Amino acid sequence: MLSVFFAGSIAIANAAPLEFRLVATSAENLAKPHDIVLSPDGKHLFVADNENDRIVVLNAATLAEVGMFGNDELAAPHDVAFDGQGRLLVADTRNHRIAIYAINGADGQLAGSLQGRIRAPEGVGVHADGRVFATGAGSGNLVVFGGGKVISEIHGFSSPHDVEFDPSGRAWVADASNDRVVRLNASLEIDLVRSGRSYAFNGPRYMDFDADGRLYVADKYSNQIKIIAADGTLLQVLGTDRAGKGEGVFRHPEGVEIRGPDVWISDTYNDRVVRYRMTSP
């Protein structure tokens, strides 16, 4: 029997459930915020404010707005990720490129872009070795850039979204319209698939790994964040299968970011970002 906890978490596995409480909520002046990422120093949260065609910068603790940029340069941005140089990479979807911003505190200046063989990119991630991985939601592919040029490409996805890297450096892709999450090996071949009744994905969008190797997946149409152990066990979900607004419920969430005990979530169709804190175990 499933157990529901105060913050809307549902335990699936037999292990002691993770418990969360809501600690901060942003203003609701965002318009369908998609993926989110913390600055390297953890002070700021950068938000792909999709329908406002901009990046919004929030205080990571309070979620108060402290900056914004890109509103004259971006078109429906979906994903954000930092590279090893502290630059912000943005999946600039309707411009069919990865925009690169030099960051100074809460400000960003366009410094370049990556383009080629991707249409409507909705995901971007940076490997520890500096390679940039980008998903083409419109082209159904994953492209890898090295030295500013396309060096690898694989097809076979349907509206792929996020690309993230696990603690071993392997790439994971949210294959959204195929309702699955897949892992790639060093040769960019799919070597592991998370799908089916065990996960009941319904449009998985953006993801993140915590320090213990657990994968958090923002599963848009189930209105949930699904937490998966490294061995593939679905540990629990945050949220219910009904859209809502309040503690422990979401409306089509798309973005998730983890740092220590804190979990930031793009409550996308409530036009806001929320911050939860893990309270146990």
Phi and psi in degrees as GROMACS dihedral restraints (atoms count N, CA, C in turn):
[ dihedral_restraints ]
;  ai    aj    ak    al  type     phi  dphi    fc
    3     4     5     6     1   -78.0    20    10
    4     5     6     7     1   142.2    20    10
    6     7     8     9     1  -112.5    20    10
    7     8     9    10     1   129.7    20    10
    9    10    11    12     1  -103.2    20    10
   10    11    12    13     1   129.5    20    10
   12    13    14    15     1  -103.8    20    10
   13    14    15    16     1   169.7    20    10
   15    16    17    18     1   -58.9    20    10
   16    17    18    19     1   -28.0    20    10
   18    19    20    21     1   -97.9    20    10
   19    20    21    22     1    19.3    20    10
   21    22    23    24     1    82.1    20    10
   22    23    24    25     1    16.5    20    10
   24    25    26    27     1   -90.4    20    10
   25    26    27    28     1   142.6    20    10
   27    28    29    30     1  -118.6    20    10
   28    29    30    31     1   123.4    20    10
   30    31    32    33     1   -80.1    20    10
   31    32    33    34     1   132.3    20    10
   33    34    35    36     1  -109.0    20    10
   34    35    36    37     1   -48.9    20    10
   36    37    38    39     1   -82.1    20    10
   37    38    39    40     1   174.3    20    10
   39    40    41    42     1   -81.6    20    10
   40    41    42    43     1   -13.2    20    10
   42    43    44    45     1   -66.8    20    10
   43    44    45    46     1   159.7    20    10
   45    46    47    48     1   -56.7    20    10
   46    47    48    49     1   132.2    20    10
   48    49    50    51     1   -71.0    20    10
   49    50    51    52     1   151.1    20    10
   51    52    53    54     1   -78.9    20    10
   52    53    54    55     1   137.9    20    10
   54    55    56    57     1  -118.5    20    10
   55    56    57    58     1   142.8    20    10
   57    58    59    60     1  -132.8    20    10
   58    59    60    61     1   151.5    20    10
   60    61    62    63     1  -133.0    20    10
   61    62    63    64     1   147.7    20    10
   63    64    65    66     1   -75.9    20    10
   64    65    66    67     1   128.3    20    10
   66    67    68    69     1  -121.7    20    10
   67    68    69    70     1   -16.2    20    10
   69    70    71    72     1  -159.4    20    10
   70    71    72    73     1   150.5    20    10
   72    73    74    75     1  -138.4    20    10
   73    74    75    76     1   136.1    20    10
   75    76    77    78     1   -77.4    20    10
   76    77    78    79     1   167.5    20    10
   78    79    80    81     1   -63.3    20    10
   79    80    81    82     1   160.8    20    10
   81    82    83    84     1  -102.1    20    10
   82    83    84    85     1    39.5    20    10
   84    85    86    87     1   -96.2    20    10
   85    86    87    88     1     7.2    20    10
   87    88    89    90     1   -81.7    20    10
   88    89    90    91     1   160.4    20    10
   90    91    92    93     1  -129.5    20    10
   91    92    93    94     1    99.2    20    10
   93    94    95    96     1    54.4    20    10
   94    95    96    97     1    58.8    20    10
   96    97    98    99     1   -61.4    20    10
   97    98    99   100     1   135.5    20    10
   99   100   101   102     1  -104.6    20    10
  100   101   102   103     1  -120.8    20    10
  102   103   104   105     1   -74.8    20    10
  103   104   105   106     1   160.9    20    10
  105   106   107   108     1  -137.0    20    10
  106   107   108   109     1   152.3    20    10
  108   109   110   111     1  -150.2    20    10
  109   110   111   112     1   141.6    20    10
  111   112   113   114     1   -79.2    20    10
  112   113   114   115     1   146.6    20    10
  114   115   116   117     1   -65.9    20    10
  115   116   117   118     1   156.2    20    10
  117   118   119   120     1   -53.8    20    10
  118   119   120   121     1   -32.9    20    10
  120   121   122   123     1   -85.4    20    10
  121   122   123   124     1    -2.5    20    10
  123   124   125   126     1    77.1    20    10
  124   125   126   127     1     5.3    20    10
  126   127   128   129     1   -84.4    20    10
  127   128   129   130     1   -30.6    20    10
  129   130   131   132     1  -123.1    20    10
  130   131   132   133     1   149.5    20    10
  132   133   134   135     1  -114.2    20    10
  133   134   135   136     1   122.0    20    10
  135   136   137   138     1   -97.9    20    10
  136   137   138   139     1   129.5    20    10
  138   139   140   141     1  -119.9    20    10
  139   140   141   142     1   128.5    20    10
  141   142   143   144     1   -79.4    20    10
  142   143   144   145     1    96.7    20    10
  144   145   146   147     1   -85.6    20    10
  145   146   147   148     1    85.4    20    10
  147   148   149   150     1   -55.2    20    10
  148   149   150   151     1   -57.1    20    10
  150   151   152   153     1   -81.6    20    10
  151   152   153   154     1    -8.1    20    10
  153   154   155   156     1   -96.0    20    10
  154   155   156   157     1     1.2    20    10
  156   157   158   159     1    54.0    20    10
  157   158   159   160     1    51.0    20    10
  159   160   161   162     1  -159.6    20    10
  160   161   162   163     1   170.2    20    10
  162   163   164   165     1  -107.2    20    10
  163   164   165   166     1   128.1    20    10
  165   166   167   168     1  -107.0    20    10
  166   167   168   169     1   139.6    20    10
  168   169   170   171     1  -112.5    20    10
  169   170   171   172     1   125.7    20    10
  171   172   173   174     1  -113.4    20    10
  172   173   174   175     1   150.7    20    10
  174   175   176   177     1   -64.0    20    10
  175   176   177   178     1   124.4    20    10
  177   178   179   180     1   -63.9    20    10
  178   179   180   181     1   -30.9    20    10
  180   181   182   183     1   -81.6    20    10
  181   182   183   184     1   -48.2    20    10
  183   184   185   186     1   -96.3    20    10
  184   185   186   187     1   -20.0    20    10
  186   187   188   189     1    67.8    20    10
  187   188   189   190     1    20.5    20    10
  189   190   191   192     1   -75.5    20    10
  190   191   192   193     1   142.6    20    10
  192   193   194   195     1   -72.2    20    10
  193   194   195   196     1   131.5    20    10
  195   196   197   198     1  -123.7    20    10
  196   197   198   199     1    -5.6    20    10
  198   199   200   201     1  -177.5    20    10
  199   200   201   202     1   168.8    20    10
  201   202   203   204     1  -163.2    20    10
  202   203   204   205     1   153.8    20    10
  204   205   206   207     1  -161.3    20    10
  205   206   207   208     1   170.0    20    10
  207   208   209   210     1    86.6    20    10
  208   209   210   211     1     1.5    20    10
  210   211   212   213     1   -69.4    20    10
  211   212   213   214     1   -15.7    20    10
  213   214   215   216     1  -102.4    20    10
  214   215   216   217     1     5.5    20    10
  216   217   218   219     1  -127.9    20    10
  217   218   219   220     1   -25.1    20    10
  219   220   221   222     1  -103.3    20    10
  220   221   222   223     1   153.7    20    10
  222   223   224   225     1  -135.6    20    10
  223   224   225   226     1   105.2    20    10
  225   226   227   228     1    56.7    20    10
  226   227   228   229     1    55.5    20    10
  228   229   230   231     1   -63.9    20    10
  229   230   231   232     1   140.7    20    10
  231   232   233   234     1  -113.6    20    10
  232   233   234   235     1   -42.1    20    10
  234   235   236   237     1  -129.4    20    10
  235   236   237   238     1   153.3    20    10
  237   238   239   240     1  -139.3    20    10
  238   239   240   241     1   141.8    20    10
  240   241   242   243     1  -156.3    20    10
  241   242   243   244     1   145.6    20    10
  243   244   245   246     1   -94.8    20    10
  244   245   246   247     1   144.6    20    10
  246   247   248   249     1   -98.5    20    10
  247   248   249   250     1  -179.5    20    10
  249   250   251   252     1   -67.7    20    10
  250   251   252   253     1   -13.8    20    10
  252   253   254   255     1   -94.5    20    10
  253   254   255   256     1     3.0    20    10
  255   256   257   258     1    80.8    20    10
  256   257   258   259     1    12.3    20    10
  258   259   260   261     1   -86.3    20    10
  259   260   261   262     1   149.0    20    10
  261   262   263   264     1   -97.0    20    10
  262   263   264   265     1   124.4    20    10
  264   265   266   267     1  -101.3    20    10
  265   266   267   268     1   133.6    20    10
  267   268   269   270     1  -124.3    20    10
  268   269   270   271     1   127.8    20    10
  270   271   272   273     1   -75.6    20    10
  271   272   273   274     1    97.3    20    10
  273   274   275   276     1   -90.3    20    10
  274   275   276   277     1    84.6    20    10
  276   277   278   279     1   -61.1    20    10
  277   278   279   280     1   -53.8    20    10
  279   280   281   282     1   -79.3    20    10
  280   281   282   283     1    -8.8    20    10
  282   283   284   285     1   -95.0    20    10
  283   284   285   286     1     1.5    20    10
  285   286   287   288     1    54.2    20    10
  286   287   288   289     1    45.8    20    10
  288   289   290   291     1  -152.2    20    10
  289   290   291   292     1   168.1    20    10
  291   292   293   294     1  -104.5    20    10
  292   293   294   295     1   111.9    20    10
  294   295   296   297     1   -83.9    20    10
  295   296   297   298     1   142.1    20    10
  297   298   299   300     1  -117.7    20    10
  298   299   300   301     1   124.8    20    10
  300   301   302   303     1  -117.0    20    10
  301   302   303   304     1   134.1    20    10
  303   304   305   306     1   -81.3    20    10
  304   305   306   307     1   130.2    20    10
  306   307   308   309     1  -109.3    20    10
  307   308   309   310     1   133.8    20    10
  309   310   311   312     1  -130.3    20    10
  310   311   312   313     1    97.5    20    10
  312   313   314   315     1    65.7    20    10
  313   314   315   316     1  -115.9    20    10
  315   316   317   318     1  -103.2    20    10
  316   317   318   319     1    15.3    20    10
  318   319   320   321     1  -115.4    20    10
  319   320   321   322     1   151.8    20    10
  321   322   323   324     1  -136.4    20    10
  322   323   324   325     1   141.3    20    10
  324   325   326   327     1  -122.5    20    10
  325   326   327   328     1   129.3    20    10
  327   328   329   330     1   -61.1    20    10
  328   329   330   331     1   125.0    20    10
  330   331   332   333     1  -120.6    20    10
  331   332   333   334     1    -4.8    20    10
  333   334   335   336     1   160.9    20    10
  334   335   336   337     1  -173.9    20    10
  336   337   338   339     1  -158.8    20    10
  337   338   339   340     1   162.5    20    10
  339   340   341   342     1  -120.3    20    10
  340   341   342   343     1   132.1    20    10
  342   343   344   345     1  -143.4    20    10
  343   344   345   346     1   155.7    20    10
  345   346   347   348     1   131.4    20    10
  346   347   348   349     1   119.8    20    10
  348   349   350   351     1    65.1    20    10
  349   350   351   352     1    18.5    20    10
  351   352   353   354     1  -128.6    20    10
  352   353   354   355     1   138.3    20    10
  354   355   356   357     1  -118.7    20    10
  355   356   357   358     1   129.9    20    10
  357   358   359   360     1    52.2    20    10
  358   359   360   361     1    61.0    20    10
  360   361   362   363     1   -63.8    20    10
  361   362   363   364     1   132.8    20    10
  363   364   365   366     1  -122.7    20    10
  364   365   366   367     1     0.1    20    10
  366   367   368   369     1  -140.8    20    10
  367   368   369   370     1   144.2    20    10
  369   370   371   372     1  -148.4    20    10
  370   371   372   373     1   139.7    20    10
  372   373   374   375     1  -147.7    20    10
  373   374   375   376     1   153.1    20    10
  375   376   377   378     1  -118.9    20    10
  376   377   378   379     1   120.7    20    10
  378   379   380   381     1   -72.4    20    10
  379   380   381   382     1   157.7    20    10
  381   382   383   384     1   -59.5    20    10
  382   383   384   385     1   -24.9    20    10
  384   385   386   387     1   -86.3    20    10
  385   386   387   388     1     3.6    20    10
  387   388   389   390     1    97.4    20    10
  388   389   390   391     1   -12.3    20    10
  390   391   392   393     1   -65.5    20    10
  391   392   393   394     1   144.6    20    10
  393   394   395   396     1  -108.1    20    10
  394   395   396   397     1   125.1    20    10
  396   397   398   399     1  -104.9    20    10
  397   398   399   400     1   132.6    20    10
  399   400   401   402     1  -136.4    20    10
  400   401   402   403     1   138.3    20    10
  402   403   404   405     1  -101.8    20    10
  403   404   405   406     1   138.6    20    10
  405   406   407   408     1  -102.3    20    10
  406   407   408   409     1   102.2    20    10
  408   409   410   411     1   -64.5    20    10
  409   410   411   412     1   -32.3    20    10
  411   412   413   414     1   -84.5    20    10
  412   413   414   415     1   -20.6    20    10
  414   415   416   417     1  -108.5    20    10
  415   416   417   418     1    -3.7    20    10
  417   418   419   420     1    64.5    20    10
  418   419   420   421     1    32.2    20    10
  420   421   422   423     1  -136.4    20    10
  421   422   423   424     1   172.5    20    10
  423   424   425   426     1  -123.2    20    10
  424   425   426   427     1   127.8    20    10
  426   427   428   429     1  -116.7    20    10
  427   428   429   430     1   140.9    20    10
  429   430   431   432     1  -115.3    20    10
  430   431   432   433     1   127.6    20    10
  432   433   434   435     1  -104.9    20    10
  433   434   435   436     1   138.8    20    10
  435   436   437   438     1  -139.5    20    10
  436   437   438   439     1   129.8    20    10
  438   439   440   441     1    60.8    20    10
  439   440   441   442     1    28.5    20    10
  441   442   443   444     1    83.3    20    10
  442   443   444   445     1     0.5    20    10
  444   445   446   447     1  -123.7    20    10
  445   446   447   448     1   154.8    20    10
  447   448   449   450     1   -69.5    20    10
  448   449   450   451     1   125.1    20    10
  450   451   452   453     1  -117.0    20    10
  451   452   453   454     1   -16.9    20    10
  453   454   455   456     1  -152.5    20    10
  454   455   456   457     1   158.0    20    10
  456   457   458   459     1  -158.5    20    10
  457   458   459   460     1   138.2    20    10
  459   460   461   462     1  -133.9    20    10
  460   461   462   463     1   150.2    20    10
  462   463   464   465     1  -116.0    20    10
  463   464   465   466     1  -175.8    20    10
  465   466   467   468     1   105.0    20    10
  466   467   468   469     1     8.7    20    10
  468   469   470   471     1  -101.6    20    10
  469   470   471   472     1   165.0    20    10
  471   472   473   474     1  -127.7    20    10
  472   473   474   475     1   108.9    20    10
  474   475   476   477     1    50.6    20    10
  475   476   477   478     1    54.6    20    10
  477   478   479   480     1   -64.5    20    10
  478   479   480   481     1   144.1    20    10
  480   481   482   483     1  -115.5    20    10
  481   482   483   484     1  -108.8    20    10
  483   484   485   486     1   -67.8    20    10
  484   485   486   487     1   153.2    20    10
  486   487   488   489     1  -131.0    20    10
  487   488   489   490     1   125.0    20    10
  489   490   491   492     1  -130.8    20    10
  490   491   492   493     1   167.8    20    10
  492   493   494   495     1  -124.2    20    10
  493   494   495   496     1   132.4    20    10
  495   496   497   498     1   -81.1    20    10
  496   497   498   499     1   176.2    20    10
  498   499   500   501     1   -58.7    20    10
  499   500   501   502     1   -19.6    20    10
  501   502   503   504     1   -91.5    20    10
  502   503   504   505     1     0.3    20    10
  504   505   506   507     1    86.1    20    10
  505   506   507   508     1     8.2    20    10
  507   508   509   510     1   -82.3    20    10
  508   509   510   511     1   142.9    20    10
  510   511   512   513     1   -84.1    20    10
  511   512   513   514     1   140.1    20    10
  513   514   515   516     1  -121.6    20    10
  514   515   516   517     1   139.8    20    10
  516   517   518   519     1  -124.5    20    10
  517   518   519   520     1   133.3    20    10
  519   520   521   522     1   -84.7    20    10
  520   521   522   523     1   103.1    20    10
  522   523   524   525     1   -88.9    20    10
  523   524   525   526     1    80.2    20    10
  525   526   527   528     1   -58.2    20    10
  526   527   528   529     1   -52.7    20    10
  528   529   530   531     1   -78.3    20    10
  529   530   531   532     1    -7.6    20    10
  531   532   533   534     1   -96.3    20    10
  532   533   534   535     1     4.1    20    10
  534   535   536   537     1    51.3    20    10
  535   536   537   538     1    51.4    20    10
  537   538   539   540     1  -153.3    20    10
  538   539   540   541     1   162.5    20    10
  540   541   542   543     1  -121.4    20    10
  541   542   543   544     1   133.1    20    10
  543   544   545   546     1  -125.5    20    10
  544   545   546   547     1   152.4    20    10
  546   547   548   549     1  -111.0    20    10
  547   548   549   550     1   142.4    20    10
  549   550   551   552     1  -111.4    20    10
  550   551   552   553     1   145.0    20    10
  552   553   554   555     1   -87.9    20    10
  553   554   555   556     1  -174.6    20    10
  555   556   557   558     1   -63.2    20    10
  556   557   558   559     1   -23.6    20    10
  558   559   560   561     1   -90.6    20    10
  559   560   561   562     1     9.8    20    10
  561   562   563   564     1    61.7    20    10
  562   563   564   565     1    36.1    20    10
  564   565   566   567     1  -105.7    20    10
  565   566   567   568     1   142.0    20    10
  567   568   569   570     1   -68.7    20    10
  568   569   570   571     1   120.3    20    10
  570   571   572   573     1  -119.2    20    10
  571   572   573   574     1     0.4    20    10
  573   574   575   576     1  -159.0    20    10
  574   575   576   577     1   136.8    20    10
  576   577   578   579     1  -127.6    20    10
  577   578   579   580     1   131.4    20    10
  579   580   581   582     1  -108.4    20    10
  580   581   582   583     1   111.4    20    10
  582   583   584   585     1  -161.9    20    10
  583   584   585   586     1  -177.8    20    10
  585   586   587   588     1    86.0    20    10
  586   587   588   589     1  -169.2    20    10
  588   589   590   591     1   -63.2    20    10
  589   590   591   592     1   -27.0    20    10
  591   592   593   594     1   -60.1    20    10
  592   593   594   595     1   -30.1    20    10
  594   595   596   597     1  -115.4    20    10
  595   596   597   598     1   -27.3    20    10
  597   598   599   600     1    49.3    20    10
  598   599   600   601     1    45.9    20    10
  600   601   602   603     1   -63.8    20    10
  601   602   603   604     1   144.0    20    10
  603   604   605   606     1  -140.4    20    10
  604   605   606   607     1    80.4    20    10
  606   607   608   609     1    80.7    20    10
  607   608   609   610     1    53.0    20    10
  609   610   611   612     1   -62.3    20    10
  610   611   612   613     1   137.4    20    10
  612   613   614   615     1  -114.1    20    10
  613   614   615   616     1   -81.8    20    10
  615   616   617   618     1  -117.8    20    10
  616   617   618   619     1   155.9    20    10
  618   619   620   621     1  -140.4    20    10
  619   620   621   622     1   167.8    20    10
  621   622   623   624     1  -160.2    20    10
  622   623   624   625     1   154.6    20    10
  624   625   626   627     1  -104.6    20    10
  625   626   627   628     1   141.3    20    10
  627   628   629   630     1   -93.1    20    10
  628   629   630   631     1  -179.9    20    10
  630   631   632   633     1   -66.0    20    10
  631   632   633   634     1   -19.1    20    10
  633   634   635   636     1   -94.7    20    10
  634   635   636   637     1     8.3    20    10
  636   637   638   639     1    81.3    20    10
  637   638   639   640     1     8.3    20    10
  639   640   641   642     1   -77.4    20    10
  640   641   642   643     1   138.7    20    10
  642   643   644   645     1   -99.6    20    10
  643   644   645   646     1   124.5    20    10
  645   646   647   648     1  -103.4    20    10
  646   647   648   649     1   126.8    20    10
  648   649   650   651     1  -122.2    20    10
  649   650   651   652     1   123.1    20    10
  651   652   653   654     1   -79.6    20    10
  652   653   654   655     1   107.6    20    10
  654   655   656   657     1  -101.4    20    10
  655   656   657   658     1    94.9    20    10
  657   658   659   660     1   -50.8    20    10
  658   659   660   661     1   -59.3    20    10
  660   661   662   663     1   -83.0    20    10
  661   662   663   664     1    -9.0    20    10
  663   664   665   666     1   -90.1    20    10
  664   665   666   667     1    -5.0    20    10
  666   667   668   669     1    61.4    20    10
  667   668   669   670     1    35.9    20    10
  669   670   671   672     1  -137.8    20    10
  670   671   672   673     1   158.0    20    10
  672   673   674   675     1  -106.7    20    10
  673   674   675   676     1   122.0    20    10
  675   676   677   678     1  -104.5    20    10
  676   677   678   679     1   131.8    20    10
  678   679   680   681     1  -110.7    20    10
  679   680   681   682     1   120.6    20    10
  681   682   683   684     1  -121.1    20    10
  682   683   684   685     1   129.5    20    10
  684   685   686   687     1   -71.8    20    10
  685   686   687   688     1   164.1    20    10
  687   688   689   690     1   -60.1    20    10
  688   689   690   691     1   -28.5    20    10
  690   691   692   693     1   -84.9    20    10
  691   692   693   694     1     3.0    20    10
  693   694   695   696     1    96.9    20    10
  694   695   696   697     1    -4.7    20    10
  696   697   698   699     1   -70.0    20    10
  697   698   699   700     1   130.4    20    10
  699   700   701   702     1   -76.0    20    10
  700   701   702   703     1   108.4    20    10
  702   703   704   705     1   -75.3    20    10
  703   704   705   706     1   -48.0    20    10
  705   706   707   708     1  -174.5    20    10
  706   707   708   709     1   173.9    20    10
  708   709   710   711     1  -126.5    20    10
  709   710   711   712     1   151.5    20    10
  711   712   713   714     1  -104.7    20    10
  712   713   714   715     1   128.6    20    10
  714   715   716   717     1   101.6    20    10
  715   716   717   718     1   171.8    20    10
  717   718   719   720     1  -118.0    20    10
  718   719   720   721     1   176.2    20    10
  720   721   722   723     1   -81.7    20    10
  721   722   723   724     1     5.3    20    10
  723   724   725   726     1  -111.2    20    10
  724   725   726   727     1   132.0    20    10
  726   727   728   729     1   -64.8    20    10
  727   728   729   730     1   143.0    20    10
  729   730   731   732     1  -162.5    20    10
  730   731   732   733     1  -175.9    20    10
  732   733   734   735     1  -141.2    20    10
  733   734   735   736     1   118.1    20    10
  735   736   737   738     1   148.3    20    10
  736   737   738   739     1  -173.2    20    10
  738   739   740   741     1   -68.3    20    10
  739   740   741   742     1   126.7    20    10
  741   742   743   744     1    82.7    20    10
  742   743   744   745     1     6.3    20    10
  744   745   746   747     1  -135.8    20    10
  745   746   747   748     1   153.0    20    10
  747   748   749   750     1  -139.9    20    10
  748   749   750   751     1   164.6    20    10
  750   751   752   753     1  -123.7    20    10
  751   752   753   754     1   102.6    20    10
  753   754   755   756     1    50.8    20    10
  754   755   756   757     1    61.1    20    10
  756   757   758   759     1   -68.2    20    10
  757   758   759   760     1   144.9    20    10
  759   760   761   762     1  -123.9    20    10
  760   761   762   763     1   -32.7    20    10
  762   763   764   765     1  -114.7    20    10
  763   764   765   766     1   150.3    20    10
  765   766   767   768     1  -149.8    20    10
  766   767   768   769     1   140.9    20    10
  768   769   770   771     1  -140.8    20    10
  769   770   771   772     1   136.6    20    10
  771   772   773   774     1  -120.3    20    10
  772   773   774   775     1   137.3    20    10
  774   775   776   777     1  -151.4    20    10
  775   776   777   778     1   112.4    20    10
  777   778   779   780     1    60.5    20    10
  778   779   780   781     1  -130.9    20    10
  780   781   782   783     1   -85.0    20    10
  781   782   783   784     1    -0.3    20    10
  783   784   785   786     1   -97.9    20    10
  784   785   786   787     1   141.1    20    10
  786   787   788   789     1  -128.8    20    10
  787   788   789   790     1   118.2    20    10
  789   790   791   792     1  -100.7    20    10
  790   791   792   793     1   137.7    20    10
  792   793   794   795     1  -132.6    20    10
  793   794   795   796     1   132.7    20    10
  795   796   797   798     1   -81.3    20    10
  796   797   798   799     1   105.3    20    10
  798   799   800   801     1   -84.0    20    10
  799   800   801   802     1    74.9    20    10
  801   802   803   804     1   -57.6    20    10
  802   803   804   805     1   -50.4    20    10
  804   805   806   807     1   -86.0    20    10
  805   806   807   808     1     3.6    20    10
  807   808   809   810     1  -100.4    20    10
  808   809   810   811     1     6.1    20    10
  810   811   812   813     1    55.7    20    10
  811   812   813   814     1    44.5    20    10
  813   814   815   816     1  -155.2    20    10
  814   815   816   817     1   168.8    20    10
  816   817   818   819     1  -117.6    20    10
  817   818   819   820     1   141.2    20    10
  819   820   821   822     1  -125.7    20    10
  820   821   822   823     1   153.4    20    10
  822   823   824   825     1  -121.8    20    10
  823   824   825   826     1   127.6    20    10
  825   826   827   828     1  -113.5    20    10
  826   827   828   829     1   155.6    20    10
  828   829   830   831     1  -123.9    20    10
  829   830   831   832     1   132.8    20    10
  831   832   833   834     1   -73.4    20    10
  832   833   834   835     1   125.4    20    10
  834   835   836   837     1  -105.7    20    10
  835   836   837   838     1   -18.1    20    10
  837   838   839   840     1  -167.1    20    10
  838   839   840   841     1   158.4    20    10
